[in-house]
Amino acid sequence: MKVYTSAVVIIPPKENWAPIQAIRKLYDRQINRWMPHITMLYPFRPESEFSNLEKIFLEKCKNIKPFEIALRNFNFFSHVREKYTIWLDPEPNESIISIQADLLKLVPNCDDVIKFKSGYKPHLSIGQIKGKIKLEKIINRLQKNWIEVKFLINKIYFISREQDKISKFEIRKSISFENKIK
């Protein structure tokens, strides 16, 4: 069974959050629910299964080499009625796509993020906008003022939240690449 109260994500180190959070404060209605993240699996399994899942994820992750990504370009997803999600594009994203595909094999029913027309697209959401003209102005301004953020991806996280509407996601498990569980 999968639930909308848990996920597997990549989280940038806290020292990289300031410029991301500054933008999210302006545009992201989910800033209080989610930390900055790149979704790997969502929805995911209930927190009650985390301890058992941790073992198989550790086995898979122990052979993954840490790698660096850069957040340098903004992009967007288009929704109905001129609604858009703005996001930062992690580059290069091939390693993230490959890891996500491997993790999905461990929990094949947690496949919602691959069901989009273009498949799985790694991204770090920074906000929601309504209106094409507004979207173009905001993306142009953000891109012009953005200073690239680089960081090492060396682990994934199991996160979860309570069922209530105001709860926020918290890290429950951290699974390091090429290492033991921390």
C-alpha positions in Angstrom: 0.0 0.0 0.0 1.2 3.5 -0.8 0.3 6.7 1.1 0.6 10.4 0.4 2.1 11.0 3.8 5.5 9.6 2.9 8.2 9.9 0.2 11.7 9.1 -0.8 13.6 12.3 -1.7 17.0 14.0 -2.2 17.4 17.0 0.1 20.1 19.6 -0.5 22.4 20.3 2.4 21.0 23.0 4.7 23.8 25.3 3.8 22.3 25.5 0.3 18.8 26.2 1.4 18.8 30.1 1.7 18.5 31.1 -1.9 16.0 28.3 -2.6 13.9 29.1 0.4 13.9 32.9 -0.4 12.2 32.1 -3.7 9.9 29.5 -2.2 8.7 32.1 0.4 7.4 34.2 -2.5 5.9 31.5 -4.7 5.5 28.1 -3.0 2.2 27.5 -1.1 3.8 24.2 0.1 6.8 25.7 1.8 5.5 24.8 5.2 4.7 21.2 4.3 7.9 20.2 2.3 11.5 21.0 2.8 13.5 21.8 -0.5 13.7 18.4 -2.2 13.9 16.3 -5.4 11.3 13.6 -5.3 12.3 10.1 -6.1 9.2 8.1 -5.0 5.9 9.7 -4.0 3.5 8.5 -2.8 5.5 6.0 -0.8 4.9 3.2 1.7 3.6 4.0 5.3 6.1 4.9 7.9 5.4 1.7 9.7 7.2 -0.1 6.9 10.3 2.1 6.9 12.5 -0.2 9.0 11.9 -3.2 6.8 12.4 -1.1 3.6 15.5 0.5 4.9 17.4 -2.8 4.7 16.6 -3.3 1.0 17.2 0.3 0.1 20.6 0.2 1.9 21.6 -2.9 -0.1 20.7 -1.0 -3.3 22.3 2.3 -2.3 25.6 0.9 -1.0 26.9 0.6 -4.6 25.9 4.1 -5.7 28.8 6.5 -5.9 28.1 10.1 -4.6 27.9 12.7 -7.3 27.6 16.4 -7.6 24.7 18.3 -9.2 24.1 22.0 -10.0 20.9 23.9 -9.8 21.4 26.6 -12.5 18.3 26.8 -14.7 14.6 27.4 -14.0 11.9 25.5 -15.9 8.2 24.9 -15.5 5.4 22.3 -15.8 2.2 23.4 -17.4 -1.1 22.5 -15.9 -4.7 23.4 -16.8 -6.1 26.9 -16.9 -2.7 28.7 -17.2 -1.4 27.2 -13.9 2.3 26.4 -13.7 4.8 24.9 -11.4 8.3 26.6 -11.5 11.2 24.4 -10.6 15.0 24.2 -10.6 16.5 21.7 -13.0 19.2 19.5 -11.3 22.1 19.0 -13.8 23.2 16.5 -14.8 20.0 14.5 -14.1 20.9 11.2 -15.7 22.2 9.7 -12.4 19.1 10.8 -10.6 16.9 9.2 -13.2 18.9 6.0 -13.1 18.8 5.8 -9.3 15.1 6.5 -9.3 14.5 3.6 -11.7 16.5 1.3 -9.5 14.7 2.3 -6.4 11.3 1.9 -8.1 12.2 -1.8 -8.7 12.2 -2.2 -4.9 8.6 -0.8 -4.5 7.1 -1.1 -8.0 3.7 0.1 -7.0 5.1 3.5 -5.9 5.3 4.5 -9.6 3.2 7.8 -9.7 6.2 10.0 -10.6 6.9 8.0 -13.8 3.3 8.2 -15.0 3.6 11.7 -16.6 3.6 12.0 -20.4 7.3 12.7 -20.4 8.1 10.1 -17.7 10.1 10.9 -14.5 11.6 14.4 -14.5 13.9 15.2 -11.6 13.1 18.7 -10.3 13.2 20.9 -7.2 9.9 22.8 -7.1 10.1 26.4 -6.0 6.5 27.7 -6.6 3.2 27.8 -8.4 2.1 30.6 -10.7 -1.1 31.4 -12.6 -0.9 33.2 -16.0 1.6 32.7 -18.9 2.8 36.3 -19.0 3.4 36.3 -15.2 5.2 33.0 -15.5 7.6 34.3 -18.2 8.3 37.5 -16.3 9.1 35.6 -13.1 11.2 33.0 -14.7 13.2 35.6 -16.6 13.8 37.6 -13.4 14.7 34.6 -11.4 17.1 33.3 -14.0 18.8 36.7 -14.4 19.4 37.0 -10.6 20.1 33.3 -9.8 23.6 32.2 -8.7 24.1 28.5 -9.4 23.9 26.2 -6.4 26.1 23.0 -6.4 26.0 20.2 -3.9 27.0 16.5 -3.5 24.2 13.9 -3.6 25.4 11.2 -1.2 22.2 9.9 0.3 18.5 9.7 0.0 15.9 10.2 2.7 12.6 8.6 3.8 10.3 11.4 4.9 6.8 11.3 6.3 4.2 13.5 7.9 1.1 13.0 10.0 -2.2 12.6 8.3 -3.6 16.0 9.3 -3.8 18.9 6.9 -1.2 21.1 8.5 1.5 18.6 9.3 5.0 18.9 7.7 7.3 16.3 6.3 10.2 15.2 8.5 13.2 13.1 7.9 12.7 9.6 9.3 15.5 7.6 7.7 18.7 8.6 5.9 20.4 6.1 3.6 23.9 6.9 2.5 25.5 5.9 -0.8 28.6 3.7 -0.5 28.1 3.6 3.3 26.1 2.2 6.2 22.9 3.7 7.4 23.4 6.9 9.4 
